[in-house]
Amino acid sequence: MAQLLKGAPAAAAITENLIMRAEALRARGIAPKLAMVRVGERVDDVAYERAAERRCASVGIVTERTVLPADCAEADVIREIARINADDSIHGCLMFRPLPKHLNERRICEALSPAKDVDGMTFASLTTVFTRSGEGFAPCTAQSVVELLDHYGVEIEGARTAVIGRSLVIGRPVAMMLLARNATLTMCHTRTRDLPAVCREAEILVVASGHAGAVTKDYVNRNQTVIDVGINAAPDGGVCGDVCFDEVEPIVQAISPVPSGVGAVTTAVLCKHVIEAAEKTLAKDGN
């Protein structure tokens, strides 16, 4: 039976550290603050918004919510982003995506100041991930993968690591973050020749393919740690990952479940980024 790499203990450890850092900020006159911008009433957006608010409250981060109608104009969203950029009391901004199709999501994302982009929305933030320099932050889900591995003591340095998925939201950022930690990296995708054989060679396998149950027992080995980043609708009405858990779990050394794995860490990472952004304002002010 594999070790289950559940997200809740990792999130709790991150949160405990952030509480102390938030208290230190308040002692110096800084109230860390997150602005959340939601367009429409998508069920998953509302659920994540509530989870983020709860986590922020537990850390000591102030939150403010802006909800725009699903049929709002692009100018309305950009105007709200501009307001957030100009408000020095706001340290981070989370905008729920994907946006409605009539909006130019890339143009709206690029309107946000990279210094307040706590979820890797802007190209400047992605540049930070790829070059390890700049003001932005990694996408929260991508960083949650690394946080989960660290919490459970999985050795990243030198480890043969395969990442399935090449999106700018998860696949490529997490690959660059693991490479920065000296993992020996192979980036894979649906057109990788003999994908199962490539994955079987890995000591760490990160799956972000976007397809339910895409990774089966043929992809894994008994000494492997598997991180499943997928979130898909399950036939029973629940959610499932990109890994066929029932096939893979009996074989591998460790695996993150879906739900209760990587997803449980993302709000803690979001809070971590807000605290870091607030701390940077102190450094800029010379305090």
Buried (B, 14 or more C-beta within 10 A) or exposed (E): EBBEBBBEBBBBBBBEEBBEBBEEBEEEEBEBBBBBBBBBEBEEBBEBBEBBBEBBEBBBBBBBEBBBEBEBEBEBBBEBBEEBBEBEEBBBBBBBBEBBEEBEBEEBBBBBBBBBBBBBBBBBBBBBBBEEEBBBBBBBBBBBBBBBBBBBEBEBEEBBBBBBBBBEBBBBBBBBBBBBBEBBBBBBEEEBEEBEEBBBEBBBBBBBBBEBBBBEBEBBBEEBBBBBBBBBEEEEEEBBBBBBBEBBBEBBBBBBBBBEBBBBBBBBBBBBBBBBBBBEBBEEEEE
